[in-house]
């Protein structure tokens, strides 16, 4: 009599790179195949918070001086990068939280920085006023629509764990920015009464070395723009639900907060909690499943399917759809950090960057 076969992997997962130093979060692949990764300053030693993978090496990007800030308010260097995204025009944007160890932000620290990939030099720095990037703000992820306005707009999630959540909209021509869905219920973490996450068979809670466990409180985190650019999808980290909102309403400063909120659609239960979201040019939405070591996707007809499920996908964090027809995803064991494991660091290096074939390309919203 045959015994149980166990939890079988599903789909093909190809290892691209292993990380033996700090844990990565973001990844993005340029239209010519260059791969960029970032490492936020969460307690690991981080020689460079933004890097390019070159011949299997992690090279400070765009250079080492940009990775050596003079302080948490340095507008001319990266303080602690959470996300790194190539836009539809094949330009790299670096999203700097200005918040190492989740410390309160200082003006100059939180910023969006554009790097010209032809010259590997910084071409634009957009900092945020203190009423947009609040002291509690944690800039998490960003998406672009280059068709709006003079030079396009960016949408950023504020996943703050101890302050208002929301979406930050940036006019890329002027650098002006404004908050949307400020502390709206759809941007907030759910309480344990409605959402109790389980990762690797264990409750996922903040569990300090001393004291009682507490719920994870990170809000709006994953973000993805629809293939036609009309809807922005987002999800709190601590929730199995996700939402969408009208990009037209978000991007028009004249529209009231109430009118923006009226365009929010509850997209329902994803069947899992997610860190990252992504879209492809075939109109499919991808969602990481940190509870199930998987990447799922929702087809245009509304059906959900599992793209890949693999025990190596320990906390799939950020995804990037590349022009080579692959979806790239980082796996960083976030849930094994000491603050979730009674003070014990249970992470086991190396961390990993994987890819899986999807035979689709990135959404390119450009003129």
C-alpha positions as CSV (number, residue, x, y, z in Angstrom):
1,X,0.0,0.0,0.0
2,X,1.4,3.3,-1.0
3,X,1.9,6.0,1.6
4,X,0.9,9.7,1.3
5,X,2.7,11.7,-1.4
6,X,2.8,14.9,0.6
7,X,2.2,18.5,-0.7
8,X,3.1,18.3,-4.4
9,X,4.7,21.3,-6.1
10,X,2.7,22.8,-9.0
11,X,4.1,24.6,-12.0
12,X,7.7,25.2,-13.0
13,X,9.9,27.4,-10.8
14,X,13.4,28.3,-12.0
15,X,16.0,29.6,-9.7
16,X,17.6,32.9,-10.9
17,X,19.8,34.0,-8.0
18,X,20.5,33.2,-4.4
19,X,21.2,35.9,-1.7
20,X,23.6,35.0,1.1
21,X,23.5,38.5,2.7
22,X,20.5,40.7,3.7
23,X,17.0,39.7,2.8
24,X,15.6,41.1,-0.5
25,X,12.1,42.5,-1.0
26,X,11.7,44.2,-4.5
27,X,12.7,43.0,-7.9
28,X,12.3,44.5,-11.4
29,X,13.5,43.5,-14.8
30,X,14.3,46.1,-17.5
31,X,13.0,45.7,-21.1
32,X,16.6,44.6,-22.0
33,X,16.8,42.0,-19.3
34,X,18.7,43.8,-16.6
35,X,17.7,42.7,-13.1
36,X,17.5,45.0,-10.1
37,X,16.8,44.1,-6.5
38,X,16.7,46.0,-3.2
39,X,17.3,45.2,0.4
40,X,15.4,47.3,3.1
41,X,17.2,48.0,6.3
42,X,15.3,45.8,8.7
43,X,18.2,44.7,10.9
44,X,20.5,42.8,8.5
45,X,23.8,44.4,7.5
46,X,23.0,46.1,4.2
47,X,26.1,47.2,2.2
48,X,23.8,48.5,-0.6
49,X,20.0,48.9,-0.4
50,X,19.7,48.9,-4.2
51,X,21.7,46.6,-6.5
52,X,21.9,45.2,-10.0
53,X,22.5,41.6,-10.5
54,X,25.5,41.3,-12.9
55,X,27.1,37.9,-13.7
56,X,25.8,36.5,-10.5
57,X,27.0,39.4,-8.3
58,X,25.1,42.0,-6.4
59,X,26.5,45.4,-7.6
60,X,25.6,48.7,-5.8
61,X,23.2,50.6,-8.1
62,X,23.5,53.2,-9.5
63,X,26.7,53.4,-7.5
64,X,28.0,53.1,-3.9
65,X,27.6,56.8,-3.0
66,X,23.9,56.6,-3.6
67,X,23.9,53.7,-1.2
68,X,25.7,55.6,1.6
69,X,23.3,58.1,3.1
70,X,24.5,60.7,5.5
71,X,21.3,60.3,7.6
72,X,17.7,59.4,7.5
73,X,16.8,62.7,5.8
74,X,19.4,62.5,3.0
75,X,17.6,63.5,-0.2
76,X,20.7,62.7,-2.2
77,X,21.1,59.0,-1.2
78,X,19.0,56.0,-0.6
79,X,18.1,55.6,3.1
80,X,16.2,52.2,3.0
81,X,14.7,51.0,-0.2
82,X,11.5,48.9,-0.2
83,X,10.7,48.7,-3.9
84,X,12.4,49.1,-7.2
85,X,10.3,49.2,-10.4
86,X,11.0,49.6,-14.1
87,X,8.4,51.9,-15.7
88,X,6.7,51.5,-19.2
89,X,9.4,53.7,-20.7
90,X,12.2,51.4,-19.4
91,X,13.4,53.8,-16.7
92,X,14.2,52.5,-13.2
93,X,12.4,54.1,-10.2
94,X,13.7,53.5,-6.7
95,X,11.1,53.8,-3.8
96,X,12.9,54.9,-0.7
97,X,11.0,54.6,2.6
98,X,13.3,56.8,4.5
99,X,12.5,54.5,7.4
100,X,15.2,52.1,8.4
101,X,13.9,49.7,11.1
102,X,10.5,51.3,10.6
103,X,11.6,54.5,12.3
104,X,9.6,57.7,11.9
105,X,10.3,59.4,8.6
106,X,12.0,62.8,8.2
107,X,11.5,65.1,5.2
108,X,14.1,64.3,2.5
109,X,14.2,60.6,3.4
110,X,11.0,59.2,1.8
111,X,11.4,59.7,-2.0
112,X,10.9,58.4,-5.5
113,X,14.1,58.4,-7.5
114,X,14.4,57.9,-11.3
115,X,17.5,56.4,-12.7
116,X,18.4,56.6,-16.5
117,X,19.3,53.0,-17.5
118,X,21.3,54.2,-20.5
119,X,23.7,56.3,-18.4
120,X,23.2,54.6,-15.0
121,X,22.8,58.0,-13.4
122,X,20.0,59.6,-11.3
123,X,17.8,61.8,-13.5
124,X,15.1,62.9,-11.0
125,X,14.4,62.9,-7.3
126,X,10.9,63.5,-6.0
127,X,10.6,64.0,-2.2
128,X,7.3,64.2,-0.3
129,X,6.0,66.9,1.9
130,X,5.4,66.0,5.5
131,X,1.6,66.0,5.0
132,X,2.0,63.3,2.3
133,X,4.8,61.2,3.7
134,X,3.7,61.3,7.4
135,X,6.1,60.4,10.2
136,X,4.3,57.0,10.3
137,X,4.3,56.5,6.5
138,X,6.0,53.4,5.1
139,X,6.2,53.7,1.3
140,X,5.8,50.1,0.1
141,X,5.3,49.7,-3.7
142,X,4.7,51.7,-6.8
143,X,3.0,51.5,-10.3
144,X,3.1,53.9,-13.2
145,X,0.8,55.2,-15.9
146,X,2.8,57.4,-18.3
147,X,-0.3,58.4,-20.3
148,X,-1.7,60.7,-17.7
149,X,-0.7,64.4,-17.4
150,X,2.4,65.8,-19.0
151,X,4.8,63.0,-17.9
152,X,2.6,60.4,-16.2
153,X,1.6,59.6,-12.7
154,X,2.8,57.1,-10.0
155,X,0.7,55.4,-7.4
156,X,2.3,54.3,-4.1
157,X,0.9,52.3,-1.2
158,X,1.4,53.5,2.3
159,X,1.5,50.3,4.4
160,X,2.2,52.0,7.8
161,X,1.8,49.6,10.7
162,X,1.1,52.3,13.3
163,X,-0.5,55.2,11.4
164,X,-2.9,56.1,8.6
165,X,-2.7,53.9,5.4
166,X,-3.6,55.0,1.9
167,X,-2.5,55.6,-1.7
168,X,-0.1,58.4,-2.6
169,X,-0.4,59.8,-6.1
170,X,2.6,61.6,-7.7
171,X,2.6,63.8,-10.8
172,X,5.9,62.9,-12.3
173,X,6.3,66.2,-14.2
174,X,5.9,68.6,-11.3
175,X,6.8,66.2,-8.5
176,X,3.5,67.2,-6.7
177,X,2.0,64.5,-4.6
178,X,-1.2,63.9,-2.6
179,X,-2.8,61.3,-0.4
180,X,-5.9,59.3,-1.5
181,X,-8.0,56.9,0.5
182,X,-6.4,58.3,3.6
183,X,-7.1,55.7,6.3
184,X,-10.0,54.3,4.2
185,X,-11.2,50.9,5.6
186,X,-10.1,49.2,2.4
187,X,-6.4,50.2,3.1
188,X,-6.4,48.9,6.7
189,X,-5.2,45.6,8.2
190,X,-8.0,43.4,9.4
191,X,-8.3,42.4,13.1
192,X,-7.8,38.8,14.2
193,X,-11.6,38.5,14.5
194,X,-11.9,38.5,10.7
195,X,-8.4,37.5,9.6
196,X,-6.0,35.1,11.3
197,X,-3.1,34.3,9.0
198,X,-1.2,31.0,9.1
199,X,2.3,30.6,7.5
200,X,4.2,27.3,7.5
201,X,1.5,25.9,9.7
202,X,2.0,28.5,12.4
203,X,-0.1,31.5,13.3
204,X,1.5,34.6,11.8
205,X,1.6,37.2,14.6
206,X,4.0,39.7,16.1
207,X,5.5,37.5,18.9
208,X,8.1,39.4,20.9
209,X,10.5,37.6,23.1
210,X,8.6,39.0,26.1
211,X,5.0,39.8,26.3
212,X,1.8,38.6,24.5
213,X,1.5,38.1,20.7
214,X,-0.1,40.9,18.7
215,X,-1.8,41.0,15.3
216,X,0.2,42.1,12.3
217,X,-1.0,45.6,11.4
218,X,0.5,46.4,8.0
219,X,-2.1,47.9,5.7
220,X,-2.1,48.7,1.9
221,X,0.9,46.9,0.5
222,X,0.4,45.0,-2.8
223,X,-0.5,47.3,-5.8
224,X,-1.2,46.6,-9.5
225,X,-2.6,48.6,-12.3
226,X,-5.1,47.0,-14.7
227,X,-4.0,46.3,-18.2
228,X,-6.2,49.2,-19.5
229,X,-5.1,51.5,-16.8
230,X,-8.6,52.3,-15.5
231,X,-8.4,50.5,-12.1
232,X,-5.7,50.4,-9.4
233,X,-5.8,47.1,-7.4
234,X,-4.4,47.0,-3.9
235,X,-4.5,44.9,-0.8
236,X,-3.6,45.2,2.9
237,X,-0.9,42.8,3.9
238,X,-3.1,41.5,6.8
239,X,-6.2,40.6,4.8
240,X,-7.4,38.0,2.3
241,X,-9.5,40.6,0.6
242,X,-8.4,43.0,-2.2
243,X,-9.9,46.1,-3.7
244,X,-9.7,48.4,-6.7
245,X,-10.3,52.1,-7.2
246,X,-10.7,54.4,-10.3
247,X,-7.3,55.7,-11.5
248,X,-9.1,58.7,-13.0
249,X,-10.5,59.7,-9.6
250,X,-7.1,59.1,-7.9
251,X,-5.2,61.2,-10.4
252,X,-7.4,64.2,-10.4
253,X,-6.6,66.5,-7.4
254,X,-9.9,68.2,-7.9
255,X,-11.9,65.1,-7.1
256,X,-13.0,65.0,-3.4
257,X,-11.8,62.2,-1.1
258,X,-15.5,61.1,-0.7
259,X,-15.8,60.9,-4.5
260,X,-12.6,58.8,-4.8
261,X,-13.8,56.5,-2.0
262,X,-17.1,56.0,-3.9
263,X,-15.2,54.4,-6.8
264,X,-13.7,51.7,-4.5
265,X,-14.8,48.1,-5.4
266,X,-14.4,45.2,-3.0
267,X,-12.9,42.6,-5.3
268,X,-13.6,39.8,-2.8
269,X,-11.7,37.1,-1.0
270,X,-8.5,36.0,-2.8
271,X,-8.4,32.8,-0.8
272,X,-5.0,33.9,0.6
273,X,-3.2,36.8,2.1
274,X,-0.8,38.5,-0.3
275,X,2.3,40.7,-0.2
276,X,2.8,41.6,-3.8
277,X,0.4,42.1,-6.7
278,X,1.2,42.4,-10.5
279,X,-0.5,42.4,-13.9
280,X,0.3,41.3,-17.4
281,X,-0.7,42.6,-20.8
282,X,-3.2,39.8,-21.2
283,X,-5.3,41.3,-18.4
284,X,-4.4,38.7,-15.8
285,X,-3.8,39.8,-12.1
286,X,-1.1,38.0,-10.1
287,X,-1.0,37.7,-6.3
288,X,1.6,36.2,-4.1
289,X,0.2,33.8,-1.5
290,X,2.4,33.9,1.6
291,X,0.1,31.5,3.4
292,X,0.5,28.8,0.7
293,X,4.0,29.2,-0.8
294,X,2.4,30.1,-4.1
295,X,1.6,32.6,-6.8
296,X,-2.0,32.7,-7.9
297,X,-3.6,34.7,-10.7
298,X,-7.1,35.9,-11.6
299,X,-8.0,35.6,-15.2
300,X,-10.0,38.2,-17.1
301,X,-13.1,35.9,-16.7
302,X,-12.8,36.2,-12.9
303,X,-11.5,32.6,-12.4
304,X,-8.6,32.0,-10.0
305,X,-5.8,29.6,-10.8
306,X,-2.5,28.6,-9.2
307,X,0.5,29.6,-11.4
308,X,3.1,28.0,-9.1
309,X,3.1,26.3,-5.7
310,X,6.5,25.3,-4.3
311,X,7.9,24.7,-0.8
312,X,10.8,26.9,-1.8
313,X,8.5,29.9,-2.1
314,X,8.9,30.8,1.5
315,X,7.1,34.2,1.7
316,X,6.9,35.2,-1.9
317,X,7.2,39.0,-1.7
318,X,7.5,41.0,-4.9
319,X,6.8,40.1,-8.5
320,X,7.9,41.6,-11.8
321,X,6.5,40.7,-15.2
322,X,9.3,41.0,-17.7
323,X,9.4,41.3,-21.5
324,X,11.1,37.9,-21.7
325,X,7.7,36.2,-20.9
326,X,8.6,35.3,-17.3
327,X,7.2,36.4,-14.0
328,X,10.0,37.0,-11.5
329,X,9.4,36.7,-7.7
330,X,11.5,37.1,-4.6
331,X,11.2,34.7,-1.6
332,X,12.6,36.1,1.6
333,X,11.3,34.2,4.6
334,X,9.9,37.4,6.1
335,X,7.7,35.5,8.6
336,X,10.8,33.9,10.1
337,X,12.2,37.2,11.4
338,X,12.8,37.5,15.1
339,X,9.8,39.8,15.7
340,X,7.4,37.0,14.6
341,X,9.3,34.2,16.3
342,X,9.7,35.2,20.0
343,X,13.0,37.0,19.3
344,X,14.6,34.1,17.4
345,X,15.8,34.5,13.9
346,X,14.6,31.4,12.1
347,X,15.6,32.5,8.6
348,X,17.9,30.2,6.7
349,X,20.0,31.7,4.0
350,X,20.1,31.8,1.1
351,X,17.1,33.8,0.1
352,X,16.0,33.4,-3.5
353,X,14.9,35.0,-6.7
354,X,12.8,32.7,-9.0
355,X,11.0,33.0,-12.3
356,X,8.2,31.1,-14.0
357,X,7.1,31.3,-17.6
358,X,3.8,33.1,-18.2
359,X,4.1,33.9,-22.0
360,X,2.9,37.4,-21.5
361,X,4.6,40.8,-21.0
362,X,4.3,43.8,-18.7
363,X,1.6,46.3,-18.9
364,X,3.0,49.3,-20.8
365,X,0.9,52.3,-20.2
366,X,2.7,55.0,-22.2
367,X,2.1,57.4,-25.0
